[in-house]
Amino acid sequence: MLSTNLSKSYFENFAVSNSNLKSTIFDDSDFNMIELSHSNFASSVITNSSLKNVELNDVDFSYTNFSKTKLASIDFTKCTVNHLLLYVEDLRGR
């Protein structure tokens, strides 16, 4: 599913594993109760989006754009997160 546009989508209560979603666009999307593992989201666009109750394990977010997406409650410790595009205020809680 490389370079797919999934803008303005709503994702709830599902898991993605062993998937390649590189360069996928998730602009203005909502993610709730999602588990992502062993997947590639590198160079994706996850902007103006809502991330709630998201579990991450071995996900590559290299060069991903998270602009205007609140990340304060997201645990990226088990992920690859280099060269991100984001705003400092997106790292703060509301």
Secondary structure, 3 states (H helix, E strand, C coil): CCCCECCCCEEEEEEEECCECCCCECCCCEEEEEEEEEEECCCCECCCCEEEEEEEEEEECCCCECCCCCCCCCCCCCCECCCCECCHHHHCCC
